[in-house]
Amino acid sequence: MTKTAVNIAGIAMKNPVCTASGTFGYGDEFGKFYDISRLGGIMVKGVSAEPWLGNKGVRIAETASGMLNSVGLQNPGVDYFLEHYLPKLRKKDLAVIVNMVGHSVEEYAAAVEKLDGHEGIAGLEVNISCPNLKAGGLAYGTDPKMAAEVTTEVRKRTKLPVIMKLSPNVTSIAEIARAVEAAGADGVSLINTLLGMAIDVKTRRPILGNVVGGLSGPVIKPVALRMVWQVHQAVQIPIIGRGGIVTASDAIEFMLVGATGVAIGCGNFINPMTAVEVVDGIKEWLDKEGVTDINEIIGGLRIG
């Protein structure tokens, strides 16, 4: 029997397919289409220590082979998540990875302290693409020292696996990955969205209310693959690969360049069945190729 189970930094999953934070809510909506227990895991929409309202104006814009979003990480806060969403997710047979956000080290610390110790949470994904308000809005994920600082503070406040979600908007993503690994991260998740913008030529104004937003979808896949490959060569901790995955073939490419797991994001908006179709497609590919254990293909890229 073909083995599809993987273990990501101590998070056991029946298959390597997760849903990317911010694209799957907290599982309720997609449960109308299929049993989400068929997935390996869910990365829930990001939660902060206190509720966030998000950005004003237009938040979504379609682009060629992708989309721009400027939602602003709106969420009901950790307390609401624990009371209303986690009890439902505990009933599902999948790994629940909670994405958490903050505008300061203190906010990250407060969020993890509220999340730690609750049954049903398999791990934490820490979004360090948030602006550090104390540093004039510079994103934590663009500076190795700031990324390491957040990692250290989260790591010492929980026994849960800590996965740092890395920004691609940097000169060297491998440098950031090495910094969070040294600070105690158990794994990394990449890539987050690329910065982009869209213009309405009739009004000569930006389409998004926040002017710029995060670009995701198939258009960013080549960049994401390159960065996962670079990080795989730079660190020893496991990687969750993401960025433009809409088919099983896409997912397999990410695993070949070094990802242990994959996350489906924009694909969920294109087709709500995408994630479960990727699960089935991976199994079919493994059987066709005669691969009996999916772990055999991780980092199996052939060069030369």
N, C-alpha and C positions, 0 to 999 in steps of 0.2 A: 504493500500500500504506500502511495506517495505521501511523504511527510511535507506538510506545508507550514508547520508551527515554527515560530521564531521566538527568540528571547532578546529583548532590547533593554539593556541596562537593568535587568532583573524584572522587566515587565513581560510576562508570558502571554503570547497571542497565538491563537489557533491558525492564523494566516498573517501575512505581513501587511495587510491593507487596513489603513486608518482613514478617517475623514479629517480634513484640515480644519483647524479652528477658524471660526468666522464664516464657514461655508455650509455648515450642517446644523446650526443652532445647538440645541441640547438633545437632539435626536427625535423629538416629538413629531416634527413635520414629516420627516422621511420615514418614520414608522408606519405611515399610511400607505407607503409603496411596497415595503418589504420588511421582513423581520431583521432589524439591525444587528441581531445576535449572529448573523452570518458573517459579519465583519470581524477583523482581528481586534480592532479598537476604534474608539471615538475620541478625538481631541475636541472638547467642547468649546463653544464660543468663549473668548477671554473674559475672565472675571477680575474685578478689582476689589480692594478692601471695602470701598464704598461705591455706590452706584455712579456711573458716568452717563452723561446725556449724549455725547457724541457731537458730530459736526452739524452745522446748519446748511440749508440749501440742498442742491442736487448732490447725491452721494454716489451714484453709479453711472458709468458711461461705457457703452460698448465700443470696442475697438476691433481692428482687423485681427482675428485669431486670438481674441482675449477681451479683457474688461478692466476698467479702472474703477477703484472704489476709494471713497473718502468717508467711510462711515464714522470714523473717529472712535472706534472701540466702545461704542455704546453698550452698556450691560447693566443688569439689575443689582450687581454687587454679590459678594461671596455669600452673605447671609441668606439672600433670596435663593441663590443656587443650591445651597445646602438643604434648605427647607422644601423647595418645590421641585427641583430637578434631580438631585442625586438619589432620592428614594426610588424614583422610577428607573434610573439607570442601574441601580443595584440589582434589579430584577432581570437584567439582560446579561447574556453570556458573552461578554466582551470586555476588553480592558478599557477602563475610563481614565483618560489622561486629561487633567484639568489645566487649561491654558490660563495663565495669570499675567496681569499687566500692572504697571505703576508709573507714576511720574517722578518718583524719588525713591531712593533706597529704602526710606522709611515706609513708603506705600507698598513696596514689594514685600518687605518684612511683615507688615501687618496682614497682607493677604495670605502669605504662607502660614503664618501662625494660626489663622482662622481655619485653613484647610487641613492642616496636619492632624493626624489621628482619627480621621473619619473613615469608617468602613466603606469600601466600594471605590476608593480612589487608588488607582494603580500607580500613578506617577504624576509629576508636574511638568508642564511645558512652560518655560518662562520666556515671554515675548520681550526682547530687549531692543525692539525697534521703536519703543516709546520715546518721546522727547523728554530729556532731563531738564525740567523747568529751572532747576538751580544752575544749570550750565548754559542758559540762554536758548534752550530748545534743541541742543545737540542730542541725537539719538544715542542711547546707551550702547547699542550694537555697533556703532561706528568707531568706537574707541576701545582698544584692548584693555586699558586700565579700568574704565567704567564698566565694561562687560564683566571683567573679573570681579569687581567690587560687588556687583549685584549677585553674581554666582556664589561668592563667599557667604554673603548674608543669607541667601536662601538655603544654601547647603547646611549651614550650622543650625538652622531652625526646623529641619525635618529629616526623618529617616527615609522618606519616600525617594524613589529615583528622580533625579533632577535633570531635565533635558532642556538645554538652552536653544531657543529659536533664533537663528542667525539672520542678520540682514545682508542682502547682496550689494547694498549701496556703499561699498567699501573698496579700498585699493587692494587689500589682500584678505580674503575671507579665511584663508588658512591661518593667518596670524591671530585673528579673533578666535578661531576654534582652539588653537593652542593655548590661548590665554584663559578661556573658560575651562578647558581640561585641567590646566594647572591649578585653577581655583577650586576644583572639586566637582565639576559637572560629570554626570554619569553618562551623558549622551548629548548629541546635538541634532537639531532639526533644521533643514535648509532645503530650499531658500524661502525667505519671506518675499514679499512683492518688491518689484523694481519701481522706482519713482518715475512717474510720467504725467502727461497732461493732454487734454483735448480741447480744441477751440471750435466755437460756433462762428463760421465765417460771415453769417448774416448779421449777427449782432456784434461780431468782433470781440467777443468775450469768452472767458474760459467756461466750459460746460459745467465743471465741478464747482460747487460752492466754495470749496477750500483751495481752488485753483489747481493744485497738484494732488495726485492720489497714487495708490498702489496698483501697478500693472500685474495682472496674473493671466493664466490661461496658456494654451499651447504655444503662444508666441514666445514665452520665456523659457521653454523647455531646454533649448540648447545651452543657455546660460546656466540653468540649474544643474544640468548634467556635468558641465565643466567644473562647477564649483564643488559638487559632491565628490567628483573624482579627485580634485585637489585636496579637499579636506580629508578624504580617506587615506591619502598618502602622508598627511601631516599629523594625525592623531590616532590614538589606540582605542578610543571610546566609540560605541556604535552610532550610526547615523540613520535618521529618518529622512528619506529623500522626498522632495516635493517640488512642484513647479511645472504645470502643464500636462499632468498625467490624466489621460482620458481613455486609454486602452490598456489591456494587459501587456502589450508589447512595450508601451511606455514604461510601465512599472518594472518590467524585467530589465530594461536598459538601466534604470536607476540602481537596481541591485547589482548588475554587472560592474558598474563603476564604484560600488562600495557600500550602497545603502543596505541595511539589514531590514528596514521596513520602509513603506511608502505611504504618503498621505494624498488623498484626492481632494482637490479644492474647487477651482472654477468648474471642473467637470460636473460637479453636482448641480450647478445652475443650468448647464447645457442639457443634461439628461439626469433626472433624479435617480435613475437606476445604475449610473456609472460605476459607483464603488463596488456594488455586488457583481456587476458584469466583469469588472477587473478581477475580482476574487475567482470567479468561474474560469475566466480566460487564462489566468496563471496556472491553474490546475490542468487545464487542457494542454497548455504548452509544455509543462513538465512531463506529462504522460507521453506526449508526442516525441519529445527529445530524449526520453528514457532516463530522466533525472528523478531519482527516488527520494532525494532530500533537498528541499529548496535552499538550505544553507550552503550547499555545494556551489551555487552560482554567485554568492556574494563576493564581490571584488574579482570576479572571474573574467574581466575584460582582457582580450588578447590583443597585444600590440606588437607589430613587427612580424 
